């Protein structure tokens, strides 16, 4: 996630000055087994210095000159999980993108009037996964990801490292947390310098 020092170091102290602790409701039941269930997969681009957006929310540095494995990835997906801001960004980029996928939006705003073909998710994530047929793409954003990681809901991280240094912006994770071990599943380099890493999370 782009950090070169752990949370006990000076960099963590400096980052914490700009962060607020957020109390997040649990999305889970206590007793939950992943055996033979669909997976929740994060799939995103990250700069070589650990940012997923530029200082002003820019994402135009993400390479889009080729498929980068998205076609086979999407074949295994039937549902996309999104936070409200991520959903609105998706609508702004392309209202008709991923029209064949169920888009479930997470928001604390009970009065939120959703646009497009998304649906407000107001249920239990584990129960949904247990009844789903295919894998689920966790699209974003960072606050929602922190909740999913805290509840041990993310199964895989597909991270495409783009050969660019942004020098600032939004980190992959916005809050300090306990380290989570991951197991490398595969690595694929591309001729553009992009390298795709797939990790399985080991809670």
Residue pairs with C-beta under 8 A, 6 or more apart in sequence:
1 50
1 171
1 172
1 173
2 46
2 47
2 49
2 50
2 51
2 171
2 172
3 11
3 50
4 11
5 11
5 12
6 12
6 179
7 176
12 176
15 176
16 176
19 174
19 175
19 176
21 175
22 143
22 146
22 175
24 143
24 146
24 147
24 150
25 147
26 151
27 124
27 125
27 126
27 147
27 148
27 151
27 153
28 124
28 125
28 126
28 151
28 152
28 153
29 124
29 126
29 127
32 126
34 155
37 129
37 130
38 129
38 132
38 133
38 134
38 135
38 136
39 135
39 136
39 155
39 156
40 81
40 125
40 129
40 135
40 136
40 138
40 148
40 153
40 154
40 155
40 156
41 73
41 77
41 135
41 136
41 137
41 138
41 154
41 155
41 156
41 157
41 158
42 138
42 145
42 154
42 156
42 157
42 158
42 159
43 70
43 73
43 137
43 138
43 158
43 160
44 52
44 140
44 158
44 159
44 160
44 172
45 52
45 59
45 62
45 63
45 160
45 162
46 52
46 159
46 160
46 161
46 162
46 172
47 61
47 161
47 162
47 164
47 165
47 166
47 169
48 161
48 162
48 163
48 164
48 165
49 165
49 166
49 167
50 171
50 172
51 166
51 168
51 169
51 170
51 171
51 172
52 140
52 142
52 169
52 170
52 171
52 172
53 59
53 169
53 170
54 61
54 166
54 168
54 169
55 166
55 167
55 168
55 169
57 169
57 170
58 169
61 162
61 164
61 166
62 162
63 160
63 162
63 192
63 194
65 192
66 190
66 192
68 160
68 190
68 194
68 196
69 188
69 196
73 137
73 158
74 98
74 101
74 137
76 134
76 135
77 101
77 134
77 135
77 136
77 137
78 101
78 102
78 132
78 133
78 134
78 135
78 136
79 101
79 102
79 103
79 104
79 132
79 134
79 136
79 137
80 98
80 101
80 102
80 103
80 104
80 136
80 137
80 139
81 104
81 106
81 121
81 136
81 137
81 138
81 139
81 144
82 90
82 103
82 104
82 105
82 106
82 118
82 139
82 140
82 141
82 144
83 105
83 106
83 107
83 140
83 141
83 143
83 144
84 105
84 106
84 107
84 109
84 112
85 140
85 141
86 139
86 140
86 141
86 144
87 103
87 105
87 114
87 116
87 118
90 97
90 98
90 103
90 139
91 115
91 116
95 116
99 117
101 137
102 119
103 116
103 117
103 118
103 119
104 118
104 119
104 120
104 121
104 128
105 114
105 118
105 119
105 120
105 121
106 121
106 144
107 120
112 120
114 120
121 128
125 148
125 151
125 153
126 153
129 136
138 144
138 145
138 148
138 154
142 170
142 171
142 172
142 173
142 174
143 174
145 154
145 172
145 173
146 173
146 174
146 175
146 177
148 154
149 173
149 177
149 180
150 177
152 201
152 203
154 201
155 200
155 201
156 185
156 198
156 199
156 200
156 201
157 182
157 197
157 198
157 199
157 201
158 196
158 197
158 198
159 172
159 196
159 197
159 198
159 199
160 194
160 195
160 196
160 197
161 194
161 195
161 196
161 197
162 193
162 194
163 192
163 193
163 194
180 201
180 202
180 203
181 201
181 202
182 199
182 200
182 201
182 202
183 199
183 200
183 202
184 197
184 198
184 199
185 198
185 199
185 200
186 196
186 197
186 198
187 195
187 196
187 197
187 198
188 195
188 196
189 195
189 196
190 196
